[in-house]
């Protein structure tokens, strides 16, 4: 996906975010491209849209980014950011979309992610979040149980190409609007959540290249809008029902999709 196509997926920027874009363009014209996210970004307290996709930015994410309490959309993906996600990010209770994919971020997804539920209570605070994507980084360990506290409107989750372990959360299907579940190329284990069959709006599912086990014959429901599902390189037994995707189309089960 190129830069312009990616940006079209985001809503119109606020006046503050436009000002930030102009600062970036001016610095590039002066021969000083943005090399890292400055700590001064924490001063932009009215910012609600931060889009730094594909800018060749390196360094850590500054903790001061947690000062942007009005931030709704944050996209730092496709850069060279490294280190852990600062804990202050999980206090951005108005976030709707958080995109961090294609970086070199490390560490774990901490329990504080439950704070991204927009002040339901002191430990679960991000109910506005609809998209969470951290694919192609270096995250490890299991997904914290507090992840279940995220928005009931969450419709897109991507953990692919990391080193996550453990089982998928049994509460996964509380997100009744879930459309995209992408967790391939990790080390997830165990059976699939029984409730997965109730996620009727699923359009894309990638579970391939993990260590999942169990019988998949009755693990899935009927997904009328399913476009793609990939299960290979696991330890499943049984057969996937041809009714899984409503009208069966062979490309929905193709193994070679990347």
N, C-alpha and C positions, 0 to 999 in steps of 0.2 A: 504494500500500500504506500503510495507516494504521499508527500507532505500535504498537498492540496486536497487530495481525496480524504485523507485522515481528518483534516481540519473541517471539512464539510459535515462531518459527523457530529460536530460540536455546535452548541447554540451560539447565537450572536454574542460577541463579547461586550462587557460593560465598558464605560468610559475609562475606568481605571485600567482594565486590561489592554485597551487600545493604547493608552499612554505607555504602558510597559512595552508593547510591541514597537512603538516608535523609538523608545530608548534603545532597544536592541538593534534596530535598523541603523540608527545614528552611530552607535558604537562600531558597527561593522563598516560603515562608510569611512569612518576615521581610522580604519586599519586596526581596530582593537575589538575583535570578535569576543563574544561572551565565552569565557573559558570555564567558569564555574558559577554557581548560584551564589550571589553575594549575601552576606549576613544581613545587609541593609534591607533585604526583601521583606523582613519582618516589620518594617515601618509602613508598608502598604496595607494598612489595616482595613481599608474599605474594598480591597480587591476581592472580586468574586469569581474571576476566571483567570487561571494561570495555565498558559499553553506554551510549553518549551520543547515540544516534540521535535526530535531529529535535529539537534543543534550542536552536536559534538561536544556537549558540556561534560566535564569530568569533575571528580571530587565527590565529597559526601553531600547529602542533602542537609542543609543547615537546620539546626533545631529551631531557629527563629521563624521558620516557615509556619510553626505552630501558632504564631501570633495572628495569622490571617483568619480570624474567627468568622468572617463573612464568606469565605471561599466555598463555592459550590462545585467547581470543576477544576481538577488538577491533572495535568498530563505532562509527565516528565519522561516519557518513554522514548526509546531509541536514542539514548545518549551513552555516556561512559561513566555514569554515576556508580560509586562503589560505597561499601560500608553498609551498616544497618539502616533501616528506616528509623528516623528519630522518633522517640516516644511521643513527642509533642504533636506529631501528625494525627494521632488517634484522638486528639482533643478538638479536631476540626469538625464539629458536630453538624455543620450544614452541608457537608460534602454529599454530592449526588453521584459523581463519577471520580474514581481514582485509578489512573493508568500509570503503571511504572514498568511496563514490559521492556524487554531488550535493553537491560543495563547489566551491571555487575554487582548488584546489591546482594548482601549476605545476611546471615543471621536467621532469625525465626520470625514468624508472624506472631506477635505477642498477644497475651490475653487482653491487653488494652484495646484490641480491635473492637471489642464489644462496646466501647465508648462511641463508636461511629453509628449510633442509633438515635441521635438527636434527643438526648435527655429524656429517655423513658425512665431512667433512674440513674443513680450515680455510677453503676457499672455497665450499663448498656445505653449507649448514647448515639447511633447513626441511622435513624429510620428513613432518611431521605435517599440513602445509597441505592442506586440501581445497577451499577457496573463496578466490578472489582477485578482488576487484571494485573498480575505480577509475573506473567510467563517469561521464560528465558532470562532467569537470574540465577543466583546461587543459594536460594533459600533452602533450609533443611528443617528436620524434625516434623512433628505432626501439626495439623491445623488446630489451633486452640478451640476449646469448646465454646468460648465466648463468641466465636464467629457466628454461632447460631442466633446471637442477639441482633444481627444486622437486619436491615430493612425487610419487611414482608414483601416489598415491591422489587426486591433484587431479581434481576432477570438475566444477568450475565456474569459468570464466574470463570476465571481462567487461572489455573495454577501450573500449567504445563511447563516442561523443560526446566525443572528444578530438582531438588533432592528431598522432597517431602516424603514422610513415612507415616505409618499408622493407618487407621481406617477412615473412610469417609464418614462424616458426621451423620448419625442416624436422623438428626433433625433437618437434614438437607431439604426435605420436601415441604417444609413449612413455607418455603419460598414458592408459593403456588404459581407465581408468574415466571418461574425460571424457564428460559428459552435456550440458553447456551451453558453447557457444562463441559469444560475442557480441562482435564487433569492428566493428560498423557505424559509419558516420559518422566515418571517419578518412581517412587518405591512404595506406593500405597499397597496395603495388604488387606486380607480378610474379605468377607462377602460384601456384596453391594447392599446399601440400605433397602429394607423391604418396601419403604414408602416411595421408592423411585418410580414405581408404576403409576403413581398418582399425579406426577408432574406432566399433565396433559399438554402443556404448551411447548414442550421441548422441540427444538428444530435442529440442534446440533449437539452430539454427544461424542466425546473422545475420552476413552478409558484405556487406550492401548499403551503397551510397554509399561506395565506395572506388575504387581504381584497379587492381583485380585484372585480370589478363589470362589468356589461355590457353583451352584447350578443356575444357569441363566434362563432356563426354559420359561419360568414364570416370574423372572425378575423385572421385566419391563411391561408397561401398559401399552395402550394403543395411542400412538402419537400421530394425529392426522396431519400435522405440519412438519413432520420429521424430514430433514433434508440429508442428514449424514449421521452415521453411527459407526464407530470403529472400536473393536474390542480385542484385537489380536495381541499376541505376546503377553498373555496372562495365563492363569491356571484354571480357567473356567471349564465346566463340563455342561453337557446338554446342548440344545439347539435354540437359536433365536427364532421366535415365532415370526412367520411371514406377515402376521397381522400387526406387528410392532409399529410399522409406519403407515398403517391404513392400506393404501394401495402399494403393493410391493414394487420397488424399483431397484434394480441391481446396484446402481451407483450408490445407493444409500449405505451399502454394506462393503463398499470397496476398501481393500486393505492398503492401497497405495497413497491415500490422500495425505497431504502434509499440511 
